[in-house]
Amino acid sequence: MGRQVVIPQRSAHSGAEGGAAADADKKEGAYWSRELVVPSRSRQVSRFWLEKALVLTDGVQLFALMWQLSQPWPWPARWLEATRWVNAFTLDVFSFRATGAAMGSTSQPFSLWGEMPNYWLYALVWALVPWSGVLALQMAKRSWARQGRSDCLLLSVTWENVLLQIMQFLYVPVGLAVLRLVNCDADGAVSVDPTGMSCGGPGHVAAVLLVTCGLGGGFLVGLPWMLRRCIRDSMVHTSVEKHERFVRGKELEFILGTSDSYLELSMPQFASFRRHSVEMPVQMCLSKLALMLDFSVLRSPPPSMANQGIQGSLFVMGVVTMAVYRTWRYPYRCKSTSYLAILVDWMLVANGVFVLLCANGVRSALTVSTSVTSSLTFLNSCFLVVIGLVELRDIMLLSLHSERSKTIELLWPTNAQMKEIVEFGPQVSSWVNTIHNAQNAILASLLVIPSMRSYEDLKKALDQVEICYEEAARSDHLLMGQLYELSLYVNELYVEAVASSPFHRNGSPTTELADLTGVLQRRKDRQVLLSTRSQRVLKKLHIARSWSRQTQSYASANTDRIRNHNAVGHVTTN
């Protein structure tokens, strides 16, 4: 049932000052915000800080790929050592080992990209991680179903969205781990495990087919395909304005607790983006995959460095393309996140300039070891300071100047202070209660067959929903869509219940049923007074009377045939 709230009376402002009236309106708006919004759901819908964290994580993961790519040029050892921590964002434990990377030295007795005994086991563990997550979710779903939990479906869609988000974070760690198995040295040994595997040997072929192509490749190709399918299945509108209204409507329904469509439609996967960029998660996965393939497939067999120029150039081209696209399109619904993405992208492009110079072996004062270190330190420090100041400004505005935050559209579009809640508090409260009552009527109707449904309750719920829909339509409110869909559903159940009910025209004939019951009871009492033989005879008479005309005609014809046969026999005897 919907939560019952006490509707506050708006105080009269006639003669009062504008400031007092504004304070009263603000207090009333805060009251309705507290009463109507489910706090946990509101936090779940708001992706203001989460999407910024994801933008930074994606940027650091791409920088970690750049760090891996730079081992054979190499970048200065001091810079590589100072930035080794970025591999923590790719969960690349391998790179933190003593033999995990050459760290700018070309005289190491191991591969420039690192070595590890039995590396295929390390890659196998990473390849199994996403599939283990899928298996764990399926087992959890079965467990919730066996337990008979009423929130089984809600838990399922919630954790499906969480798992998809986690898999996007694991995309680079899994890809790095499995793609390293492909590379071989010039002497015919596997680059990452030269003592344990020979290039093209049975063990190497089995590892590449099972780990890289099978488990790892299935994940690297399957995740973008799954994201694309989930997103496209949920797209309803092509217009930017209609799409934004649709998303905000579903978010509002979710934070008010009237619907779970926000999760059922996988909206957490694309709710951060505008209509033209809803497939940005898919594009980001494909961009990461292209850069990882550039890192692995185009690598020259050591000690050859023939491909490092084109390898570095293609990497920079991919980073520049992504930066130009996101700068031009402004993909995020929240403007502050778009600004952050632009800063992060061009920070990567600035680092890419040195990738281009060093990978192609350009000799100049700028590519001297000390110059590269100081230049990269200066560039990245400047970008990090700007990013830090921008985020600090956002924090201060959100904490100290809430009205200013609304003015510059800093808040998440759907929030507890939005006008659809604050300015329509009493109406929204009535609509929410009506929606809950209609949902209860729908549930009660679905538990029985159509002929047993209470069409009176459905008619009452339908009338209430239609009244609320008309009110919402006049206000052009975001709940108008849900009320319209609900009215259609209730109307369908009502029509089905009326059509299948035998008493829907005149009501239930209780008087006639009572008279018929009395007649049957009197007949039963009279039959009790008869003997057993008389009761059997009476039953046979009732059965005989119930025969059809066809049976009677068949009996008559049979009797005539017997009589004729007897007559013929009698004549023959004479």
C-alpha positions as CSV (number, residue, x, y, z in Angstrom):
1,M,0.0,0.0,0.0
2,G,1.2,3.6,-0.5
3,R,2.5,5.5,2.4
4,Q,-0.1,7.7,4.1
5,V,1.0,11.3,4.5
6,V,-0.5,14.2,6.2
7,I,-0.9,17.0,3.7
8,P,0.2,20.3,5.2
9,Q,-2.0,23.3,4.7
10,R,-0.3,26.2,2.7
11,S,-0.3,29.2,4.9
12,A,-1.8,32.5,3.6
13,H,0.9,34.9,2.3
14,S,-1.4,37.9,1.8
15,G,0.4,40.8,3.4
16,A,3.5,38.8,4.2
17,E,6.8,39.6,2.8
18,G,8.2,37.8,-0.2
19,G,11.0,36.3,1.9
20,A,8.7,34.7,4.4
21,A,6.5,33.3,1.5
22,A,9.6,31.9,-0.1
23,D,10.7,30.3,3.2
24,A,7.3,28.8,3.7
25,D,7.3,27.4,0.1
26,K,10.8,26.0,0.7
27,K,9.7,24.3,3.9
28,E,6.6,22.8,2.2
29,G,8.7,21.6,-0.7
30,A,11.2,20.0,1.7
31,Y,8.3,18.3,3.5
32,W,7.0,16.7,0.3
33,S,10.4,15.7,-0.7
34,R,10.9,13.8,2.6
35,E,7.5,12.2,2.5
36,L,7.4,11.1,-1.2
37,V,11.0,10.2,-2.1
38,V,12.6,6.9,-1.1
39,P,16.1,8.0,0.0
40,S,17.9,4.8,-1.0
41,R,16.3,4.8,-4.5
42,S,17.1,8.5,-4.9
43,R,20.8,7.8,-4.2
44,Q,20.7,4.9,-6.6
45,V,19.3,7.0,-9.4
46,S,21.7,9.9,-9.0
47,R,24.9,9.1,-10.9
48,F,26.4,12.5,-10.4
49,W,29.5,11.3,-8.6
50,L,29.5,7.7,-9.9
51,E,29.8,8.7,-13.6
52,K,32.6,11.1,-12.7
53,A,34.4,8.2,-11.0
54,L,33.9,6.1,-14.1
55,V,35.3,8.8,-16.4
56,L,38.4,9.1,-14.2
57,T,38.7,5.3,-14.1
58,D,38.5,4.9,-17.8
59,G,41.1,7.6,-18.3
60,V,43.5,6.0,-15.9
61,Q,43.0,2.6,-17.5
62,L,43.9,4.1,-20.9
63,F,46.9,5.7,-19.4
64,A,47.9,2.3,-18.0
65,L,47.7,0.9,-21.5
66,M,50.0,3.7,-22.6
67,W,52.4,2.9,-19.8
68,Q,52.5,-0.8,-20.9
69,L,53.0,0.3,-24.5
70,S,56.0,2.5,-23.6
71,Q,58.2,-0.3,-22.3
72,P,60.3,-0.9,-25.4
73,W,60.9,2.8,-26.4
74,P,61.4,3.4,-23.5
75,W,60.0,6.2,-21.5
76,P,62.3,7.5,-18.8
77,A,62.7,5.0,-15.9
78,R,61.9,7.8,-13.3
79,W,58.6,8.5,-15.0
80,L,57.7,4.9,-15.4
81,E,58.5,4.3,-11.7
82,A,56.5,7.3,-10.6
83,T,53.4,6.3,-12.6
84,R,53.5,2.5,-12.0
85,W,50.6,2.9,-9.6
86,V,48.2,3.4,-12.5
87,N,48.3,-0.4,-13.1
88,A,46.3,-0.7,-9.9
89,F,43.3,0.6,-11.9
90,T,43.7,-2.3,-14.3
91,L,44.2,-4.8,-11.4
92,D,47.3,-5.9,-13.2
93,V,49.2,-7.7,-10.4
94,F,51.6,-9.0,-13.0
95,S,53.1,-5.5,-13.7
96,F,54.0,-5.0,-10.0
97,R,56.2,-8.0,-10.0
98,A,60.0,-7.6,-10.2
99,T,60.0,-9.2,-13.6
100,G,56.7,-7.7,-14.6
101,A,58.1,-4.9,-16.8
102,A,61.5,-3.7,-17.9
103,M,60.8,-0.2,-16.4
104,G,62.8,1.6,-19.0
105,S,65.9,-0.6,-19.0
106,T,66.8,-2.5,-22.2
107,S,69.5,-4.6,-20.5
108,Q,67.2,-6.7,-18.4
109,P,67.5,-10.6,-18.8
110,F,63.8,-10.9,-19.2
111,S,61.2,-9.6,-21.7
112,L,60.6,-5.9,-21.9
113,W,56.9,-6.5,-21.3
114,G,57.6,-8.8,-18.4
115,E,57.8,-12.6,-17.7
116,M,56.1,-15.0,-15.4
117,P,56.4,-18.8,-15.0
118,N,53.1,-20.6,-15.8
119,Y,51.6,-17.3,-17.0
120,W,48.7,-19.2,-18.6
121,L,47.3,-20.0,-15.2
122,Y,47.3,-16.2,-14.3
123,A,45.5,-15.5,-17.6
124,L,43.1,-18.4,-17.0
125,V,42.1,-17.0,-13.6
126,W,41.3,-13.6,-15.1
127,A,39.4,-15.2,-18.0
128,L,37.2,-17.1,-15.6
129,V,36.4,-14.0,-13.4
130,P,33.5,-12.6,-15.6
131,W,32.0,-16.1,-16.2
132,S,32.2,-16.8,-12.5
133,G,30.2,-13.6,-11.9
134,V,27.5,-14.8,-14.3
135,L,27.3,-18.2,-12.7
136,A,27.1,-16.7,-9.2
137,L,24.2,-14.5,-10.3
138,Q,22.3,-17.4,-11.8
139,M,22.8,-19.4,-8.6
140,A,21.6,-16.5,-6.5
141,K,18.5,-16.2,-8.7
142,R,17.6,-19.8,-8.2
143,S,18.2,-19.5,-4.4
144,W,15.9,-16.4,-4.2
145,A,13.3,-18.3,-6.2
146,R,13.4,-21.4,-3.9
147,Q,13.2,-19.2,-0.8
148,G,10.0,-17.6,-2.2
149,R,11.2,-14.1,-1.7
150,S,8.7,-11.5,-2.8
151,D,11.5,-9.2,-4.1
152,C,13.1,-12.0,-6.2
153,L,12.6,-10.2,-9.5
154,L,13.8,-6.8,-8.1
155,L,16.9,-8.4,-6.7
156,S,17.6,-10.1,-10.0
157,V,17.4,-6.9,-12.1
158,T,19.4,-4.9,-9.5
159,W,22.3,-7.3,-9.5
160,E,22.2,-7.7,-13.3
161,N,22.8,-4.0,-13.6
162,V,25.6,-4.1,-11.0
163,L,27.2,-7.1,-12.7
164,L,27.2,-5.3,-16.1
165,Q,28.8,-2.2,-14.5
166,I,31.5,-4.4,-12.8
167,M,32.2,-6.2,-16.1
168,Q,32.8,-2.8,-17.8
169,F,35.5,-2.1,-15.2
170,L,37.0,-5.5,-15.6
171,Y,37.2,-5.2,-19.4
172,V,40.8,-3.9,-19.5
173,P,42.1,-6.3,-16.8
174,V,40.8,-9.4,-18.5
175,G,41.8,-8.2,-21.9
176,L,45.4,-7.4,-20.9
177,A,45.8,-10.8,-19.1
178,V,44.5,-13.0,-22.0
179,L,46.0,-11.0,-24.9
180,R,49.6,-11.3,-23.6
181,L,49.5,-15.0,-24.4
182,V,49.5,-14.3,-28.1
183,N,52.9,-12.6,-28.4
184,C,56.1,-14.6,-29.2
185,D,59.8,-13.7,-29.3
186,A,62.0,-13.9,-32.4
187,D,63.7,-17.0,-31.0
188,G,60.4,-19.0,-31.0
189,A,59.4,-18.7,-27.3
190,V,56.3,-17.2,-25.8
191,S,57.2,-13.7,-24.8
192,V,55.5,-13.8,-21.4
193,D,56.7,-17.3,-20.5
194,P,59.8,-18.1,-22.6
195,T,60.9,-21.0,-20.4
196,G,57.6,-22.8,-20.1
197,M,56.0,-22.4,-23.6
198,S,57.3,-22.6,-27.1
199,C,55.6,-20.5,-29.7
200,G,53.1,-22.6,-31.7
201,G,53.6,-25.6,-29.5
202,P,50.6,-27.7,-28.2
203,G,50.5,-26.0,-24.9
204,H,50.7,-22.5,-26.5
205,V,48.0,-23.3,-29.0
206,A,45.7,-24.8,-26.4
207,A,46.2,-21.8,-24.1
208,V,45.4,-19.3,-26.9
209,L,42.4,-21.2,-28.1
210,L,40.9,-21.9,-24.6
211,V,42.0,-18.8,-22.6
212,T,42.5,-16.0,-25.2
213,C,39.9,-16.9,-27.9
214,G,37.4,-19.0,-25.9
215,L,36.9,-17.6,-22.4
216,G,38.6,-14.2,-22.8
217,G,37.5,-13.6,-26.4
218,G,33.9,-14.6,-25.6
219,F,33.9,-11.9,-22.8
220,L,35.6,-9.2,-24.8
221,V,33.2,-9.6,-27.7
222,G,30.1,-10.6,-25.8
223,L,30.1,-7.7,-23.3
224,P,29.8,-4.9,-26.0
225,W,27.1,-7.0,-27.8
226,M,25.1,-7.5,-24.6
227,L,25.3,-3.8,-23.7
228,R,24.2,-2.8,-27.1
229,R,21.3,-5.2,-27.0
230,C,20.2,-4.0,-23.6
231,I,20.4,-0.4,-24.6
232,R,18.7,-0.7,-27.9
233,D,15.9,-2.8,-26.5
234,S,15.1,0.0,-24.1
235,M,15.1,2.8,-26.6
236,V,11.6,4.2,-27.2
237,H,12.2,7.7,-28.7
238,T,14.6,9.1,-31.2
239,S,14.0,12.7,-30.3
240,V,16.5,14.1,-27.7
241,E,13.7,15.9,-25.8
242,K,11.3,13.0,-25.7
243,H,14.1,10.6,-24.7
244,E,15.1,12.9,-21.9
245,R,11.5,13.1,-20.7
246,F,11.1,9.4,-20.9
247,V,14.3,8.8,-18.8
248,R,13.3,11.4,-16.2
249,G,9.8,9.9,-16.0
250,K,11.2,6.4,-15.3
251,E,13.7,7.8,-12.7
252,L,10.9,9.7,-11.0
253,E,8.7,6.6,-10.8
254,F,11.6,4.7,-9.3
255,I,12.5,7.2,-6.6
256,L,8.8,7.5,-5.7
257,G,8.5,3.7,-5.4
258,T,5.7,3.3,-7.9
259,S,7.7,1.3,-10.5
260,D,10.9,-0.7,-11.0
261,S,11.0,-0.1,-14.8
262,Y,14.2,1.9,-14.3
263,L,16.0,-1.3,-13.4
264,E,14.0,-3.6,-15.7
265,L,14.9,-1.5,-18.7
266,S,18.7,-1.6,-17.7
267,M,18.6,2.2,-17.5
268,P,21.7,2.4,-15.2
269,Q,23.7,1.4,-18.3
270,F,22.8,4.5,-20.3
271,A,21.1,6.9,-17.9
272,S,24.2,9.1,-17.8
273,F,24.1,9.9,-21.6
274,R,22.0,12.0,-23.9
275,R,20.0,10.3,-26.7
276,H,22.7,10.5,-29.4
277,S,25.3,9.0,-27.1
278,V,23.4,6.2,-25.3
279,E,25.7,3.6,-26.8
280,M,28.8,5.3,-25.3
281,P,29.5,2.3,-23.0
282,V,29.6,0.1,-26.1
283,Q,31.9,2.5,-27.9
284,M,34.2,2.8,-24.9
285,C,34.5,-1.0,-24.7
286,L,35.3,-1.2,-28.4
287,S,37.8,1.6,-28.1
288,K,39.6,-0.2,-25.2
289,L,39.5,-3.4,-27.3
290,A,41.1,-1.7,-30.3
291,L,43.8,-0.2,-28.1
292,M,44.5,-3.5,-26.4
293,L,44.8,-5.3,-29.8
294,D,47.1,-2.5,-30.9
295,F,49.2,-3.2,-27.8
296,S,49.3,-7.0,-28.4
297,V,48.8,-7.9,-32.0
298,L,51.0,-5.2,-33.6
299,R,53.9,-5.8,-31.2
300,S,57.1,-6.7,-33.0
301,P,58.7,-10.0,-31.9
302,P,61.6,-8.9,-29.6
303,P,64.3,-7.8,-30.1
304,S,62.8,-6.4,-33.3
305,M,61.2,-2.9,-33.0
306,A,59.9,-2.6,-36.6
307,N,56.3,-2.0,-35.7
308,Q,56.7,0.3,-32.7
309,G,56.2,3.4,-34.8
310,I,52.9,2.4,-36.3
311,Q,51.9,0.9,-33.0
312,G,52.3,4.1,-31.2
313,S,50.8,6.2,-34.0
314,L,47.6,4.1,-34.1
315,F,47.3,4.3,-30.3
316,V,47.5,8.1,-30.4
317,M,45.0,8.2,-33.3
318,G,42.5,6.2,-31.3
319,V,42.9,8.5,-28.2
320,V,42.6,11.7,-30.4
321,T,39.5,10.3,-32.1
322,M,37.8,9.6,-28.8
323,A,38.7,13.1,-27.5
324,V,37.4,14.9,-30.6
325,Y,34.2,12.9,-30.6
326,R,33.4,13.5,-26.9
327,T,34.3,17.2,-27.1
328,W,32.1,17.7,-30.1
329,R,29.1,15.6,-28.9
330,Y,28.9,16.5,-25.2
331,P,27.6,12.9,-24.5
332,Y,26.6,13.3,-20.8
333,R,23.3,14.6,-19.5
334,C,25.2,16.3,-16.6
335,K,27.3,19.1,-18.0
336,S,29.9,18.9,-15.3
337,T,30.6,15.3,-16.3
338,S,31.0,16.3,-20.0
339,Y,33.6,19.0,-18.9
340,L,35.5,16.4,-16.8
341,A,35.5,13.9,-19.7
342,I,36.9,16.6,-22.0
343,L,39.7,17.4,-19.6
344,V,40.6,13.7,-19.1
345,D,40.5,13.1,-22.9
346,W,42.8,15.9,-23.8
347,M,45.1,15.0,-20.9
348,L,45.6,11.7,-22.6
349,V,46.1,13.4,-25.9
350,A,48.9,15.6,-24.4
351,N,50.6,12.4,-23.2
352,G,50.0,10.9,-26.6
353,V,52.2,13.6,-28.2
354,F,55.2,12.1,-26.3
355,V,54.0,8.6,-27.3
356,L,54.1,9.7,-30.9
357,L,57.5,11.2,-30.6
358,C,59.1,8.4,-28.6
359,A,57.5,5.5,-30.5
360,N,58.8,6.9,-33.8
361,G,62.3,7.5,-32.5
362,V,62.2,11.3,-33.1
363,R,65.5,12.8,-32.0
364,S,65.2,16.3,-30.5
365,A,65.7,18.2,-27.3
366,L,62.1,17.4,-26.3
367,T,62.7,13.6,-26.4
368,V,65.7,13.7,-24.1
369,S,65.1,11.7,-21.0
370,T,65.1,14.6,-18.6
371,S,62.9,16.7,-21.0
372,V,60.4,14.0,-21.4
373,T,60.2,13.5,-17.6
374,S,59.8,17.2,-16.8
375,S,57.4,17.8,-19.6
376,L,55.1,14.9,-18.7
377,T,55.2,15.9,-15.1
378,F,54.3,19.5,-15.8
379,L,51.5,18.6,-18.3
380,N,49.9,16.0,-16.0
381,S,50.2,18.2,-12.9
382,C,48.5,21.1,-14.7
383,F,45.6,18.9,-15.8
384,L,45.3,17.3,-12.4
385,V,45.2,20.7,-10.7
386,V,42.5,21.9,-13.1
387,I,40.4,18.7,-12.6
388,G,40.8,19.0,-8.8
389,L,39.7,22.7,-8.7
390,V,36.7,21.9,-10.9
391,E,35.6,19.1,-8.7
392,L,36.3,21.1,-5.5
393,R,34.1,23.9,-6.9
394,D,31.3,21.3,-7.5
395,I,31.5,20.0,-4.0
396,M,31.4,23.5,-2.5
397,L,28.4,24.5,-4.7
398,L,26.5,21.4,-3.7
399,S,27.3,21.8,0.0
400,L,26.9,25.5,0.5
401,H,24.8,26.9,-2.4
402,S,22.1,24.6,-3.3
403,E,20.1,27.3,-5.2
404,R,23.1,28.2,-7.3
405,S,23.6,24.5,-8.1
406,K,20.1,24.4,-9.5
407,T,20.7,27.5,-11.6
408,I,23.8,26.1,-13.3
409,E,22.2,22.6,-13.6
410,L,24.8,21.1,-11.4
411,L,22.4,18.7,-9.8
412,W,21.4,15.4,-11.3
413,P,18.3,16.0,-13.5
414,T,16.0,13.8,-11.4
415,N,16.4,14.6,-7.7
416,A,14.3,15.1,-4.5
417,Q,14.1,18.8,-5.0
418,M,12.9,18.8,-8.6
419,K,9.8,20.9,-9.3
420,E,7.7,17.8,-10.3
421,I,7.9,16.8,-6.6
422,V,8.2,20.1,-4.7
423,E,5.6,22.1,-6.6
424,F,3.0,19.3,-7.0
425,G,3.3,17.7,-3.5
426,P,-0.3,17.1,-2.6
427,Q,-1.2,16.0,-6.1
428,V,1.8,13.6,-6.4
429,S,0.9,12.2,-3.0
430,S,-2.7,11.5,-4.2
431,W,-1.4,10.0,-7.5
432,V,1.1,7.8,-5.7
433,N,-1.6,6.4,-3.4
434,T,-3.9,5.8,-6.4
435,I,-1.1,4.0,-8.3
436,H,-0.5,1.7,-5.3
437,N,-4.2,1.0,-4.9
438,A,-4.5,0.2,-8.6
439,Q,-1.4,-2.1,-8.5
440,N,-3.0,-3.9,-5.5
441,A,-6.2,-4.4,-7.5
442,I,-4.3,-5.7,-10.5
443,L,-2.4,-8.2,-8.3
444,A,-5.6,-9.4,-6.7
445,S,-7.2,-9.8,-10.2
446,L,-4.2,-11.8,-11.6
447,L,-4.4,-14.3,-8.7
448,V,-7.8,-15.6,-9.9
449,I,-9.5,-16.6,-13.1
450,P,-11.2,-13.8,-15.1
451,S,-14.8,-14.9,-14.2
452,M,-13.9,-14.7,-10.5
453,R,-12.4,-11.2,-10.6
454,S,-14.2,-8.4,-8.8
455,Y,-15.1,-6.0,-11.6
456,E,-16.5,-3.5,-9.1
457,D,-13.1,-3.1,-7.5
458,L,-11.4,-2.8,-11.0
459,K,-14.0,-0.2,-12.1
460,K,-13.4,1.8,-8.9
461,A,-9.6,1.7,-9.4
462,L,-10.0,2.5,-13.1
463,D,-12.1,5.6,-12.3
464,Q,-9.5,6.8,-9.8
465,V,-6.6,6.3,-12.2
466,E,-8.4,8.1,-15.0
467,I,-9.1,11.1,-12.8
468,C,-5.4,11.3,-11.7
469,Y,-4.3,10.9,-15.3
470,E,-6.4,13.9,-16.4
471,E,-4.9,16.0,-13.6
472,A,-1.4,15.0,-14.5
473,A,-2.1,15.6,-18.2
474,R,-3.3,19.1,-17.5
475,S,-0.1,19.8,-15.6
476,D,2.1,18.0,-18.2
477,H,3.6,16.0,-15.3
478,L,6.2,13.3,-15.6
479,L,3.9,10.8,-13.9
480,M,1.4,11.2,-16.7
481,G,3.0,8.3,-18.7
482,Q,2.8,5.8,-15.9
483,L,-0.8,6.8,-15.1
484,Y,-1.8,6.3,-18.7
485,E,-0.1,2.9,-19.0
486,L,-1.8,1.9,-15.7
487,S,-5.2,3.0,-16.9
488,L,-4.8,0.9,-20.0
489,Y,-3.8,-2.2,-18.0
490,V,-6.7,-1.8,-15.5
491,N,-9.2,-1.2,-18.3
492,E,-8.1,-4.4,-20.0
493,L,-8.5,-6.4,-16.9
494,Y,-11.9,-4.8,-16.2
495,V,-13.2,-5.5,-19.7
496,E,-12.0,-9.1,-19.4
497,A,-13.7,-9.5,-16.0
498,V,-17.0,-8.1,-17.2
499,A,-17.0,-10.2,-20.4
500,S,-16.4,-13.4,-18.5
501,S,-18.7,-12.8,-15.5
502,P,-22.1,-14.6,-15.9
503,F,-23.9,-12.0,-13.6
504,H,-22.4,-8.8,-14.8
505,R,-25.7,-7.5,-16.3
506,N,-28.2,-7.9,-13.5
507,G,-26.0,-8.8,-10.6
508,S,-26.0,-12.1,-8.8
509,P,-29.5,-13.8,-8.6
510,T,-29.3,-14.5,-4.9
511,T,-33.2,-14.9,-4.5
512,E,-33.5,-17.3,-7.3
513,L,-30.6,-19.4,-6.1
514,A,-32.1,-19.5,-2.6
515,D,-35.5,-20.8,-4.0
516,L,-33.8,-23.4,-6.1
517,T,-31.8,-24.6,-3.2
518,G,-35.0,-25.0,-1.1
519,V,-36.7,-27.1,-3.9
520,L,-33.7,-29.4,-4.1
521,Q,-33.5,-29.8,-0.4
522,R,-37.2,-30.7,-0.2
523,R,-36.8,-33.3,-2.9
524,K,-33.9,-34.8,-1.1
525,D,-35.9,-35.0,2.2
526,R,-38.8,-36.8,0.4
527,Q,-36.4,-39.3,-1.2
528,V,-35.1,-40.2,2.2
529,L,-38.6,-41.4,3.2
530,L,-38.7,-43.9,0.3
531,S,-37.3,-47.4,0.5
532,T,-34.0,-48.3,-1.1
533,R,-35.7,-50.2,-4.0
534,S,-38.0,-47.2,-4.6
535,Q,-35.0,-44.8,-4.7
536,R,-33.3,-47.0,-7.3
537,V,-36.5,-47.0,-9.5
538,L,-36.8,-43.3,-9.1
539,K,-33.2,-42.7,-10.2
540,K,-33.8,-44.9,-13.2
541,L,-36.8,-42.9,-14.1
542,H,-34.9,-39.7,-13.9
543,I,-32.2,-41.2,-16.1
544,A,-34.7,-42.4,-18.6
545,R,-36.3,-38.9,-18.8
546,S,-33.0,-37.3,-19.6
547,W,-32.4,-39.4,-22.7
548,S,-32.3,-37.5,-25.9
549,R,-34.8,-37.8,-28.8
550,Q,-32.2,-39.7,-30.8
551,T,-32.1,-42.3,-28.1
552,Q,-35.9,-42.5,-27.9
553,S,-36.2,-42.9,-31.7
554,Y,-33.5,-45.6,-31.6
555,A,-35.4,-47.5,-28.9
556,S,-38.7,-47.2,-30.9
557,A,-37.0,-48.5,-34.1
558,N,-35.5,-51.3,-32.1
559,T,-38.9,-52.3,-30.6
560,D,-40.5,-52.3,-34.0
561,R,-37.8,-54.5,-35.4
562,I,-38.3,-57.0,-32.6
563,R,-42.0,-57.1,-33.1
564,N,-41.7,-57.7,-36.8
565,H,-39.2,-60.5,-36.2
566,N,-41.6,-62.1,-33.7
567,A,-44.4,-61.8,-36.2
568,V,-42.4,-63.5,-38.9
569,G,-41.5,-66.3,-36.6
570,H,-45.1,-66.8,-35.6
571,V,-46.2,-67.1,-39.2
572,T,-43.5,-69.6,-40.1
573,T,-44.5,-71.8,-37.2
574,N,-48.1,-71.9,-38.3
